[in-house]
């Protein structure tokens, strides 16, 4: 298992940094659609990011929804 980000992981991370998912609820369905990948693939990417760059991404639950903060 490599700690290097794949090209898609890098794109998703950059997108997360620019997003407002720290205030707007996260939608895996919408994110997968934006990247033209399956929801399962998006789940795998988010999981990989939390493992590979844990200091740059935070998932949290607020007001009944999942939120993601990234930098």
C-alpha atoms as a printed R data frame, in Angstrom:
   type eleno elety resid chain resno       x      y       z
1  ATOM     1    CA   UNK     A     1   0.000  0.000   0.000
2  ATOM     2    CA   UNK     A     2   1.501  3.270  -1.112
3  ATOM     3    CA   UNK     A     3   1.186  6.511   0.814
4  ATOM     4    CA   UNK     A     4   1.375  8.483  -2.424
5  ATOM     5    CA   UNK     A     5  -1.889 10.008  -3.586
6  ATOM     6    CA   UNK     A     6  -3.349  8.830  -6.870
7  ATOM     7    CA   UNK     A     7  -4.226 11.449  -9.465
8  ATOM     8    CA   UNK     A     8  -7.912 11.197  -8.574
9  ATOM     9    CA   UNK     A     9  -7.197 11.438  -4.845
10 ATOM    10    CA   UNK     A    10  -5.182 14.603  -5.487
11 ATOM    11    CA   UNK     A    11  -8.049 16.093  -7.523
12 ATOM    12    CA   UNK     A    12 -10.593 15.269  -4.838
13 ATOM    13    CA   UNK     A    13  -8.360 16.722  -2.102
14 ATOM    14    CA   UNK     A    14  -7.894 19.963  -4.056
15 ATOM    15    CA   UNK     A    15 -11.651 20.123  -4.607
16 ATOM    16    CA   UNK     A    16 -12.299 19.544  -0.897
17 ATOM    17    CA   UNK     A    17  -9.903 22.353   0.036
18 ATOM    18    CA   UNK     A    18 -11.799 24.753  -2.234
19 ATOM    19    CA   UNK     A    19 -15.208 23.540  -1.048
20 ATOM    20    CA   UNK     A    20 -17.315 24.574   1.901
21 ATOM    21    CA   UNK     A    21 -18.127 21.084   3.170
22 ATOM    22    CA   UNK     A    22 -17.047 22.210   6.613
23 ATOM    23    CA   UNK     A    23 -20.266 24.273   6.668
24 ATOM    24    CA   UNK     A    24 -22.345 22.579   3.937
25 ATOM    25    CA   UNK     A    25 -23.251 18.896   4.447
26 ATOM    26    CA   UNK     A    26 -21.244 16.371   2.438
27 ATOM    27    CA   UNK     A    27 -22.990 14.307  -0.253
28 ATOM    28    CA   UNK     A    28 -21.097 11.279  -1.530
29 ATOM    29    CA   UNK     A    29 -23.636 10.923  -4.334
30 ATOM    30    CA   UNK     A    30 -23.055 14.488  -5.571
31 ATOM    31    CA   UNK     A    31 -19.281 14.212  -5.192
32 ATOM    32    CA   UNK     A    32 -19.166 10.957  -7.148
33 ATOM    33    CA   UNK     A    33 -21.288 12.523  -9.880
34 ATOM    34    CA   UNK     A    34 -18.964 15.543 -10.055
35 ATOM    35    CA   UNK     A    35 -15.977 13.261 -10.628
36 ATOM    36    CA   UNK     A    36 -17.859 10.771 -12.815
37 ATOM    37    CA   UNK     A    37 -17.056  7.853 -10.515
38 ATOM    38    CA   UNK     A    38 -19.162  5.491  -8.426
39 ATOM    39    CA   UNK     A    39 -20.175  6.272  -4.870
40 ATOM    40    CA   UNK     A    40 -18.101  3.297  -3.713
41 ATOM    41    CA   UNK     A    41 -15.038  4.764  -5.437
42 ATOM    42    CA   UNK     A    42 -15.641  8.093  -3.690
43 ATOM    43    CA   UNK     A    43 -15.921  6.342  -0.324
44 ATOM    44    CA   UNK     A    44 -12.601  4.604  -1.041
45 ATOM    45    CA   UNK     A    45 -10.962  7.912  -1.972
46 ATOM    46    CA   UNK     A    46 -12.169  9.669   1.185
47 ATOM    47    CA   UNK     A    47 -10.987  6.729   3.283
48 ATOM    48    CA   UNK     A    48  -7.604  6.794   1.519
49 ATOM    49    CA   UNK     A    49  -7.234 10.526   2.131
50 ATOM    50    CA   UNK     A    50  -7.875 10.129   5.857
51 ATOM    51    CA   UNK     A    51  -5.157  7.462   5.925
52 ATOM    52    CA   UNK     A    52  -2.623  9.104   3.596
53 ATOM    53    CA   UNK     A    53  -2.960 12.762   4.625
54 ATOM    54    CA   UNK     A    54  -4.613 12.693   8.058
55 ATOM    55    CA   UNK     A    55  -3.361 16.163   8.973
56 ATOM    56    CA   UNK     A    56  -5.030 17.694   5.912
57 ATOM    57    CA   UNK     A    57  -8.554 16.276   6.172
58 ATOM    58    CA   UNK     A    58 -11.113 16.042   8.943
59 ATOM    59    CA   UNK     A    59 -14.503 14.350   8.841
60 ATOM    60    CA   UNK     A    60 -17.043 15.289  11.456
61 ATOM    61    CA   UNK     A    61 -20.741 14.956  12.205
62 ATOM    62    CA   UNK     A    62 -22.766 18.102  12.846
63 ATOM    63    CA   UNK     A    63 -26.502 18.803  12.876
64 ATOM    64    CA   UNK     A    64 -27.346 15.348  11.510
65 ATOM    65    CA   UNK     A    65 -24.906 15.461   8.580
66 ATOM    66    CA   UNK     A    66 -21.342 14.512   7.721
67 ATOM    67    CA   UNK     A    67 -19.011 17.433   7.008
68 ATOM    68    CA   UNK     A    68 -15.467 17.444   5.640
69 ATOM    69    CA   UNK     A    69 -12.833 20.072   6.295
70 ATOM    70    CA   UNK     A    70  -9.606 20.008   4.300
71 ATOM    71    CA   UNK     A    71  -6.534 22.174   3.845
